[in-house]
């Protein structure tokens, strides 16, 4: 089953002029064709040790992740709750840095990988150089958690030049007019934040997420993924009914933090991904969400 | 007379020249816009300002005195040294001015809960005080290392009815307390106002804070003209985030004859990695807590650990307006090391009977040095941003154990 999906994805990429971002597009198209939401899985590069990351990425792929967000550790992750903060701290203490995080990407084979982090490391490296390096390493996009479009002019240009996606987040506080602005400037997909606050599995997505996704769909045809607070198969199933993708982050990072060996971390990640991927399948009776 | 820069504030996007802006997660963008809109409404409402001024007069005890430090002047052997006595504010530092202003605005916005970050605890005590006076519950985020270093202020905040929320992440100091306050705010926006403690953070905070604390410089300028019939030749203030300094400088920016000096925490020396907190003298341009400014950071953009003998200056960035004032050459920024600040703390206590905060002692140390190089006709105005009771305890325990 999973082998067939990967073959399918690889075959679909052949002949595309726009190979990098099309990997992302194909992942959403394939999920839609199979009447399910794509599983977007997050882990932190270098947590708890740089040696673990390639195997953990492979575990995500084996568990059925359609898209991966790889966290670039940062000293001051102010959009993150305690679980990802701690992971970031462990990764930095273990010597993970920008270049080593770039090198991790290849372990995820042909699954599209997004570089997820904060703006200052990109700014200090030089936005153009950082974007070029991220694209050259094979990432399909960048999410900078603290960079609204008003401040993102240079990064938008660099991503366009390097043919990688720059998705924006839509928060529960974002007013409708601003959703249109974010949708007009985002590329790849829109990330709907499912509740107030920071990342973490301590509180479930809010009931308002379906309405938020509907508002986003009114103004864009980009795929919409939902994240923040999705930790269980039940949370995922609820969100998968309306979203094109379901982001699971803190719940996976927590599994890694609890594991006492790489083997047990890999097993736990793969099994949790498989369970959530299965919950992302929509009921046969449920209507397919229109594009 | 004020400078055009100061009448207009930052540009529409919250930039002072190349510095400032609003680098925040999307969830905070709309709340910051609402704060900005409410601020602009309040600032053109005379009722708002008269309520603020009444609190400053009747509760804080302003205007604060201007005191000529005659003994220190004699010891320095040059220019006359005049102190703007922010140590005389209720709660012991200029921080109460900003706290009252922001809490008045929060009440006007209908907020029912206040949060704030604190490093040394001075801002935490100020917000706890304002919350007690104006009947709004307060929660203060404070790094666990700072809680240990500033236990007196932790006790004061609790006595004032505030809840102190320990922050054990990161470096367990001010920058982490700020991160945690922003995280809390992202979850509690509807009911909660985030009362930031310095002229830092995303737009409109640097402008908001400066608009309140500029009373320091406005008073001092009028007092100088009244008493000496002229402006000072030099104006000095210490700079961590930079609120007392921007509040002091604001009134003098347009006075071309007045040289302005900001004094950063030189710690153990600029050459010691992690050994100082001098963002403008030893840092580089980066983005922290929502603003593009000078930041102490690694080559990879990780925010650095900092050190200063004074917890209030121990912050790895600086308000964006200071970055701009340095950039355009209007303010000169220097460093004073721990040992020189400590010496100035003791000197001012013995020469004038004024125990300054260690933060302020950095400005005093530089003032002495500068005054010694100037003629006796010159006047140096120094802002003594707070009193040193909180630091006396630390030296007392060090003396007892040595």
Interface residues (C-beta under 8 A of the other chain):
Chain A: X74 X75 X76 X77 X78 X79 X80 X81 X82 X85 X86 X89 X92 X97 X98 X119 X120 X121 X122 X123 X124 X125 X145 X146 X147 X148 X150 X151 X168 X169 X170 X171 X172 X173 X174 X175 X178 X182 X193 X196 X197 X198
Chain B: X13 X21 X22 X23 X24 X25 X26 X27 X28 X29 X30 X31 X169 X170 X175 X176 X179 X182 X183 X186 X187 X188 X189 X284 X286 X287 X288 X289 X290 X292 X295 X297 X299 X300 X301 X302 X303
